[in-house]
Amino acid sequence: MTAQAHPRFRRRRATVREHRARRHVRRVLGILFLVGAVWAVVWVAQSPLFSVSTIQIDGVERAGVDAVLAAENVYTGRPLVLIRTGSVEEALQADPWVKEASVHRRFPDRVEIEIEERVEVAVVPAADGWKTVSDDGRIMTSVSEPPAGLALVGPGVGFAGPGGETVSSTMMGVVAFVAALPDGIAATTTIKTADGELMAEVGAHLVRLGDPSNMAAKAAALGALLADGRLAPDAVIDLIAPTRPAVSSPVAAESAASAPDPTGH
C-alpha cells in the first residue's frame, strides 16, 4: 500500500517546480535578449550609417599616406569601428617623411588624419655627393648638388658612425640653429668649423657660434640683429653668449686678433 502525500506537501512541490520553470524561462529570455542586443549593435556599427564617408588628411606634402591607408584598409565605405587608429599611426610614422601622425575616428562617418612632416633644413657633403638633413636631425635624401633654400654645412661637421649613417652631435646643434632661423635666412647660410668652434657665414656677415649649445637662442639673437637693420653690411657677429651678442667690423676683429698679447704669451 502506497502512502499518499499530504495535499499541502503536494502543493508545495508543485509551487517549487513552477518557480524553477519560470526562472529557467526568464534566463533563456535574458540570454536571447542579450544576444539580440549584441547582434543589433554589431549590425548598426557596421551598417552604412557608421561607415566611413570622409577621410580628412592635413599636413601632407611628401609622405606616402595613400599607400599606408590602402595597406591598413582605411577607405570610404569601411565600417568605422573596424579601423584601428593605433595601427594606422604606427604605419604612417614608419614613413621617413613623417615626424608625427595622429589618427582619429569621428562618429558617425569621419576619419581625421593629421601629419607633421619632416622638413629638410641643411645639406651636408657626403662620399657620394650630398645628403639633406631634416629639422629633427634625420638624414633624408642623397642629391648630386646642394638644393636651393637649404643651409650649407661644411665637411667634418655632419655625420657620425663608420658609414656616416647618423648625424653627429655637433650637427644636431647646427640643425637646431638652422631650424630656428627666420624664414629666408637659412638659404644664405653656410656653417663650418674653424679653430675648433662653429662659424657661420650669413649673407655678408661672419657669425661666431662657438660650441653647439644654446643654438636656438643664438638663432633668435641673430634674427633680431638682422631684423634691426642697423648692421654694417660686413659686420662680424659674436653669438657665443646669445644673451649678450657682440658686433664688430672685420677690421676691428682682425686688429684684435693680431694685437700682441699683453701678458707676453
C-alpha positions as CSV (number, residue, x, y, z in Angstrom):
1,M,0.0,0.0,0.0
2,T,1.4,3.3,-1.1
3,A,1.3,6.2,1.4
4,Q,-0.3,9.4,0.0
5,A,1.5,12.7,0.5
6,H,-0.3,15.3,2.3
7,P,-2.0,17.8,0.0
8,R,-0.1,20.6,1.5
9,F,3.2,19.0,0.5
10,R,2.0,18.3,-3.0
11,R,1.0,21.9,-3.4
12,R,4.5,23.0,-2.1
13,R,6.3,20.7,-4.6
14,A,4.2,22.0,-7.5
15,T,4.9,25.6,-6.5
16,V,8.7,24.9,-6.4
17,R,8.5,23.3,-9.8
18,E,6.6,26.2,-11.2
19,H,9.1,28.7,-9.8
20,R,12.0,26.8,-11.3
21,A,10.3,26.7,-14.7
22,R,9.7,30.4,-14.5
23,R,13.4,31.1,-13.6
24,H,14.5,28.9,-16.5
25,V,12.3,30.7,-18.9
26,R,13.5,34.2,-17.7
27,R,17.1,33.0,-18.0
28,V,16.6,31.8,-21.6
29,L,14.7,35.0,-22.5
30,G,17.6,37.1,-20.9
31,I,20.2,35.3,-23.0
32,L,18.1,35.7,-26.1
33,F,17.7,39.4,-25.4
34,L,21.4,39.9,-24.8
35,V,22.4,38.0,-28.0
36,G,19.8,40.1,-29.9
37,A,21.1,43.3,-28.5
38,V,24.8,42.4,-29.3
39,W,23.8,41.5,-32.8
40,A,21.8,44.7,-33.2
41,V,24.8,46.8,-32.0
42,V,27.2,45.0,-34.3
43,W,24.8,45.3,-37.3
44,V,24.3,49.1,-36.6
45,A,28.0,49.7,-36.1
46,Q,28.8,48.0,-39.5
47,S,25.9,49.5,-41.3
48,P,26.2,52.3,-43.9
49,L,25.1,54.7,-41.1
50,F,28.5,54.2,-39.4
51,S,30.7,53.6,-42.4
52,V,33.5,56.0,-43.5
53,S,32.3,58.7,-45.9
54,T,35.0,61.2,-45.3
55,I,38.8,60.9,-44.8
56,Q,40.4,64.2,-44.0
57,I,44.2,64.4,-44.3
58,D,46.1,67.5,-43.2
59,G,49.8,68.4,-43.4
60,V,50.9,66.1,-46.2
61,E,53.2,67.1,-49.0
62,R,55.7,64.3,-49.4
63,A,54.7,61.4,-47.3
64,G,53.2,58.3,-48.9
65,V,49.9,58.4,-46.9
66,D,47.7,56.9,-49.6
67,A,49.7,53.7,-49.8
68,V,49.6,53.4,-46.0
69,L,45.9,53.8,-45.8
70,A,45.4,51.2,-48.5
71,A,47.5,48.7,-46.7
72,E,45.7,49.5,-43.4
73,N,42.2,49.1,-45.1
74,V,41.2,52.7,-44.5
75,Y,38.8,53.6,-47.3
76,T,35.4,55.1,-47.8
77,G,32.6,52.6,-47.1
78,R,34.6,50.6,-44.4
79,P,32.8,50.4,-41.0
80,L,34.3,53.0,-38.7
81,V,34.6,50.6,-35.8
82,L,36.9,48.3,-37.8
83,I,39.6,51.0,-38.3
84,R,42.5,50.6,-35.8
85,T,43.8,54.1,-35.2
86,G,46.9,52.9,-33.3
87,S,48.0,50.6,-36.1
88,V,47.4,53.3,-38.8
89,E,49.5,55.8,-36.8
90,E,52.4,53.3,-36.4
91,A,52.3,52.6,-40.1
92,L,52.3,56.3,-41.0
93,Q,55.3,57.1,-38.7
94,A,57.3,54.4,-40.4
95,D,57.4,56.7,-43.4
96,P,60.7,58.7,-43.2
97,W,59.0,61.9,-44.1
98,V,56.5,61.6,-41.2
99,K,57.7,63.1,-37.9
100,E,54.3,62.7,-36.0
101,A,51.0,61.3,-37.0
102,S,47.6,61.2,-35.3
103,V,44.5,59.3,-36.5
104,H,41.0,59.9,-35.0
105,R,37.6,58.3,-35.7
106,R,34.8,60.8,-35.6
107,F,31.5,59.2,-35.4
108,P,29.3,58.6,-37.3
109,D,31.3,58.5,-40.5
110,R,34.6,60.5,-40.5
111,V,38.3,59.7,-40.2
112,E,40.7,62.6,-39.4
113,I,44.5,62.3,-40.0
114,E,47.0,64.9,-39.0
115,I,50.6,64.7,-40.2
116,E,53.6,66.6,-39.2
117,E,56.3,66.1,-41.8
118,R,60.0,66.5,-41.5
119,V,61.5,69.5,-43.2
120,E,64.9,69.5,-44.9
121,V,66.9,72.3,-43.4
122,A,70.5,71.6,-44.3
123,V,72.7,69.9,-46.9
124,V,76.0,68.2,-46.0
125,P,78.8,66.8,-48.2
126,A,78.9,63.0,-48.3
127,A,81.1,60.5,-50.0
128,D,78.7,60.1,-52.9
129,G,77.6,63.8,-53.2
130,W,75.4,65.5,-50.7
131,K,72.8,64.5,-48.2
132,T,70.0,66.5,-46.8
133,V,69.2,66.6,-43.1
134,S,65.8,67.3,-41.5
135,D,64.8,69.7,-38.8
136,D,65.0,66.8,-36.2
137,G,68.4,65.6,-37.4
138,R,67.4,62.7,-39.7
139,I,69.3,62.0,-42.9
140,M,66.7,62.3,-45.6
141,T,67.9,62.1,-49.3
142,S,71.1,61.9,-51.3
143,V,71.5,64.5,-54.0
144,S,74.2,65.3,-56.6
145,E,74.0,69.1,-56.0
146,P,73.0,71.2,-52.9
147,P,69.3,72.1,-53.3
148,A,68.4,75.8,-53.1
149,G,67.0,77.1,-49.9
150,L,68.9,74.9,-47.5
151,A,71.8,75.9,-45.2
152,L,75.1,74.6,-46.5
153,V,77.3,72.7,-43.9
154,G,81.0,72.3,-44.4
155,P,82.9,69.0,-44.2
156,G,83.7,67.5,-40.9
157,V,80.5,68.6,-39.2
158,G,77.8,66.4,-40.5
159,F,78.0,62.7,-39.9
160,A,79.0,60.1,-37.2
161,G,79.4,56.4,-37.4
162,P,81.8,54.4,-39.7
163,G,79.4,54.7,-42.6
164,G,78.1,58.1,-41.9
165,E,74.7,56.6,-41.1
166,T,73.8,59.2,-38.4
167,V,74.3,62.8,-37.8
168,S,77.0,63.9,-35.3
169,S,76.2,65.7,-32.0
170,T,77.7,68.9,-33.5
171,M,75.4,68.6,-36.5
172,M,72.4,68.3,-34.2
173,G,73.4,71.7,-32.8
174,V,73.6,73.0,-36.4
175,V,70.2,71.7,-37.2
176,A,68.7,73.4,-34.1
177,F,70.3,76.6,-35.2
178,V,69.2,76.5,-38.8
179,A,65.7,75.3,-38.0
180,A,65.2,78.3,-35.6
181,L,66.4,80.9,-38.1
182,P,63.7,83.2,-39.5
183,D,62.4,82.4,-43.0
184,G,64.8,83.0,-45.8
185,I,68.0,83.3,-43.7
186,A,68.9,79.6,-43.9
187,A,69.2,79.8,-47.7
188,T,72.1,82.3,-47.3
189,T,73.8,80.5,-44.5
190,T,77.0,78.4,-44.7
191,I,78.3,76.7,-41.5
192,K,81.8,75.4,-41.0
193,T,84.3,74.8,-38.2
194,A,87.4,77.0,-37.5
195,D,89.8,76.6,-34.7
196,G,87.6,74.0,-33.0
197,E,84.4,76.1,-33.0
198,L,81.4,76.7,-35.2
199,M,81.4,79.6,-37.6
200,A,78.6,80.7,-39.9
201,E,78.6,82.9,-43.0
202,V,75.1,84.5,-43.2
203,G,75.0,86.7,-46.3
204,A,78.0,89.0,-46.0
205,H,78.2,88.6,-42.2
206,L,80.6,86.3,-40.4
207,V,79.0,84.8,-37.3
208,R,80.9,83.2,-34.4
209,L,78.7,80.4,-32.9
210,G,81.2,78.7,-30.6
211,D,80.2,75.3,-29.3
212,P,76.9,73.6,-30.4
213,S,74.9,74.7,-27.3
214,N,72.0,77.1,-26.9
215,M,71.7,77.1,-30.7
216,A,68.0,78.1,-30.9
217,A,68.8,81.1,-28.7
218,K,71.7,82.0,-30.9
219,A,69.5,81.8,-34.0
220,A,66.9,84.1,-32.3
221,A,69.6,86.6,-31.4
222,L,70.9,86.6,-35.0
223,G,67.4,87.0,-36.4
224,A,66.8,90.0,-34.1
225,L,70.1,91.7,-35.1
226,L,69.4,91.2,-38.8
227,A,65.9,92.5,-38.5
228,D,67.1,95.6,-36.7
229,G,68.6,96.9,-40.0
230,R,71.5,98.8,-38.4
231,L,74.2,96.2,-39.0
232,A,77.1,97.2,-41.3
233,P,77.0,95.1,-44.5
234,D,80.1,93.1,-43.5
235,A,79.7,93.1,-39.7
236,V,81.2,90.3,-37.6
237,I,78.7,89.0,-35.1
238,D,79.7,87.1,-31.9
239,L,76.9,84.9,-30.5
240,I,78.9,82.7,-28.1
241,A,76.8,84.3,-25.4
242,P,73.5,84.7,-27.2
243,T,72.0,87.0,-24.5
244,R,74.9,89.4,-25.0
245,P,75.7,89.4,-28.7
246,A,78.7,91.4,-29.8
247,V,79.1,93.2,-33.2
248,S,82.3,94.4,-34.7
249,S,83.7,95.3,-38.1
250,P,86.1,93.0,-39.9
251,V,89.0,95.5,-39.5
252,A,88.4,95.7,-35.7
253,A,88.3,91.9,-35.5
254,E,91.4,91.4,-37.5
255,S,93.2,94.1,-35.4
256,A,92.2,92.4,-32.2
257,A,93.4,89.0,-33.4
258,S,96.8,90.4,-34.5
259,A,97.4,92.6,-31.4
260,P,100.2,91.5,-29.1
261,D,99.3,89.6,-26.0
262,P,99.7,92.0,-23.1
263,T,100.8,89.1,-20.9
264,G,103.7,88.4,-23.2
265,H,102.5,85.0,-24.3
